[in-house]
Amino acid sequence: MTNVELIIAALAAGAGVGAKDTAAVAVRDAYDELKRLLRPKLNKAAAVNAIDTSESRPDELRAAVGQELSVIEADKDEAIVAAARRLLEAAGRTASVQNIEVRTNHGAVGTFNESVTFNQGGALPPVPPEAP
């Protein structure tokens, strides 16, 4: 994930979690901090409006803010990247448990921040040999 994608993901997480009345104070504070750091740097009104609209979906944020974040080099600003990481971390702590069914898996790749359970199911039947 690039730093621009990280910032967009953080904004989307903050918008999604922060809009709820029950959102953790840490999420709201981290979301407000990230927006506070971005607002003065953004040059386009549409980008500022997108981060100020709590209903913005990730695809809308990407369209309105993605290129602008690259232009202003937000991905190179350590304070902005750190704020985005803090927001994602805070939002992750309030996330609900997700069950994902995977039909075919040849291993697990990724960063696991919580415990993960893999249910392998039954063994596959052996493949019959090809006819001569």
N, C-alpha and C positions, 0 to 999 in steps of 0.2 A: 504494500500500500504506500503510495507516495504521500508526502506531507500535505499536498493539496487535497487528496482523497481523504486523508485523516481529518483535516479541518472540516470538510463537507460532512463527513460521517458524524463528527462531533456536533456540528450545528444541527444536523437532522436529529441526533439523539437528544440534544437539549430541547429542541422544539417539540419532539414527541413526548418526552418525559416531563419537561418543564411546564407544558401546558396543562398538565393534570393538577388538580387541587392538592392531591396527596403526594406530589413529588417531593423528594427529600430536599432539605434546605441546601445541602452540598451540591446537588445537581443544579438547582436554580442559581446559586452563587457562581458556580463554575461557568454556566451558560451566560450569565450576565457579564462575567469577566471577559470571556472570549469575544462577545459582541462589542464590549467596551474597547477592546484592543483593535478590533477590525474596523469599526465605524470611521475613525479619522483617516484611515488609509484608503478606504474604498472610494473610487472616483465616480462610479455610476450610481445614480439614484435607484435604479432597479436592483442593484446588488444590496444597497443599504436597506431598501424596502423588503427584500427577500429575507435578510437576517432578522429584521424586526417583526416579521409576520410569523407568529408562532405556529400557524397551520402549514407552513411550507413543507412540502414533501421532499425527500432526498433528490428525486429527479428534477424538481423545480429549483431546488438550491443549486444543483450541479449546473443547470442551464443558466441561471441568473448570476451565480457567483463564481463558478469554476474557472472561467477564463480570467476574470478580474483578479482572482487570488494569485494566479500565475503572473499577471501583469504587474501587480504591486509587490510581487515576490514575498507573499505571506509565508510561503513554504520555507523561506530562508530566515524568517524572523523567529528567533529562539523563544521569545516570550509567547508568541501566538501558538507555535507548535506545542509548547509546554502546557499552555492553557487548554488546547484541544485534547491533549493526552489526559489531563486532569478531569476534563468533562467526561470523556469516554469512560474513564475509570469510575467516576462517581455514578454515571448512568448505568454502568454494568452492574454495580452493587444493588441497584434497585430493579434490575431486569427480572422477569419471571422465568420460571423453569420452562424449557422448551423441549419437546420430544420430536425427534427427527427420525424418520424411517429411511434407512439406506438399504436398497435392494442388493447392490453389489459393492463390496468394499475390499480393497487390496491393501489395507493399511490405513493408518491415521496420520494426517499431516496437519500441523497448525499449532497454535498456542492455546493451551487449555488453562484458563484462570481459575477454574473450579473443578471439582471432581467430575469425572466423566465415566459413564458405565457403558460398556459395549456388550450387547447381547448378540452372540454369534448365531444363535438358532441352530438347527440341525445341520449335520454334515451333508454335503452334496453327494449324490450317488456318483460312483466312479464312471468315467467316460469309457464306453465300450471300444475295444480296439477296432481299427478300420478293417474292412473285409479285404482279403488278398486279391 
